[in-house]
Amino acid sequence: MTTPWGELKLSRFPEDPRDRLRAWDASDAYLLEHLAGQPVGLSGNVVVLTDRWGALVTALAAHRPVQITDSWLGQEATRANLARNGVEPGAVELLTTQDAPPERIDVLLVRVPKSLALLEDQLLRLAPAVHAGTVVVGTGMVKEIHTSTLTLFERILGPTRTSLARRKARLIFCTPDPSLRRPGNPWPHTYTLPQDVGAVSGRTVVNHAGVFCADRLDIGTRFFLRQLPKAPRARRVVDLGCGNGVVGLAMALTAPQAEVLFTDESFQAIASAQATYRANDVPGHAEFRVGDGLSQVAAGSVDLVLNNPPFHSHQATTDATAWRMFTGARRALRPGGELWVVGNRHLGYHVKLRRVFDNCRLVASDPKFVVLRAVKR
């Protein structure tokens, strides 16, 4: 990546030479060009929100910024990119969206996230640290910035305008208004599950901002919950890519003898799964782990993996995450262990599962979704 401060070598995480997706885009470059070309003081406390792969904080490392992210993968990419470009350890402070925010912010740079809810939550959390002199600049691709995006900045921080588009990217300029009466933070959001979803019928769900389907049960998970194993003898179960944890919760209730591992790369998701589990006073043992799928799970140590894999990485459509999840599940499962997957019919997961496991059985289907089962032999 070419920046006003020189060339940077950047990669996503985990690194894959076959991955054609870059670790930056035109909106990152546009923001850096703006900062270099304007009399924007970067000597104060600089905070970068939702920097996807660390491109922004790596370029601005000399100003000792703070990065705030919801993504464990993004945070690991940032660590690797800082080291790759010779940045001294500790030059950039890495925080998650669940950490206490900085007490004072002089420059706030926002890479607009895909989730409007996450943007709302984080702006509300950061607003008390913003003062009248704070420079606030957002950036995103044109397709990512909507009227609702600008309304959030206006409602939480102050008057907002946008730049002209450049290379399909746009900047957001916000002038903080300390006298603005901000709304209360509505996150996390709590709702009750319907009565037709098996073991978790009528149970409570807690969703932090940015977690998929924050105010209702999505139709794919609803279908999956109705098809889960009825009386599993599994001793160790994994809810892989757990989101708010309702699938793992169903297994904890169905098989109280099992240890259930909830894992996701989103800090918001793991916080949601923990809160959902506690809200339902579930017996048995559960573990909550943020990370890259099953990469930190011992080989041959799992009996059952349940998975609803995402097929987007931010705005890009990709099957890379599903591949990592399927291959990771095969490594983690003991012989005879099972992977159960729900997905949209058109994604063709049965082809991938047959390549990874050499077998795949259709458990259930409807016009939109399929539930598939693969066994490690």
Summary of the structure (lengths in Angstrom):
residues: 377
radius of gyration: 21.7
end to end distance: 44.7
largest distance: 65.1
contacts: 1301
relative contact order: 0.10
helix: 32%
strand: 28%
